[in-house]
Amino acid sequence: MDGSDTQSLQWRKLTSEDLQAMLVIEQAAHSHPCSSSVLLSFLNRPTAQVWGVIKGQKLLGFSIVSVVVDESELINIAVHPQAQGKGLGRQLLQQAIEQLPDTVRGMFLEVRQSNEAAIALYDRMGFIETGVRKNYYPTKQGRENALLMARDFSLES
């Protein structure tokens, strides 16, 4: 699952045929993973863009972005733990942003308050914290807050 050789990486839109590989990554990468039915619903949704990074025949990670009129929401980004720490999360997010229609003026997201690596990535990618959703995410000990973050593309030149 090594993602360090970026020259052999391929980027493509994922389909329902990729569901099982996505589910493996989702379960390995998240403490409270999405179900296969939730992932499938995004793969089949016309307003969703689901991108994957592949090395050889192996899916290393994916992103899910929902687009409604002039806004986008990062629904999910997941990289297999064995491929983490090599910049694939940043590359997945950058690919997702680059593939958005020109009419999209911004992107927003929610992230677990404890997910310091993701928050640092979003900071580096120009997202700013816009609010907090109290007790939003389930945890083994109860619930945790979600930070709301956004990036306004209309302010970029």
Disulfide bonds with the S-S distance in Angstrom:
none
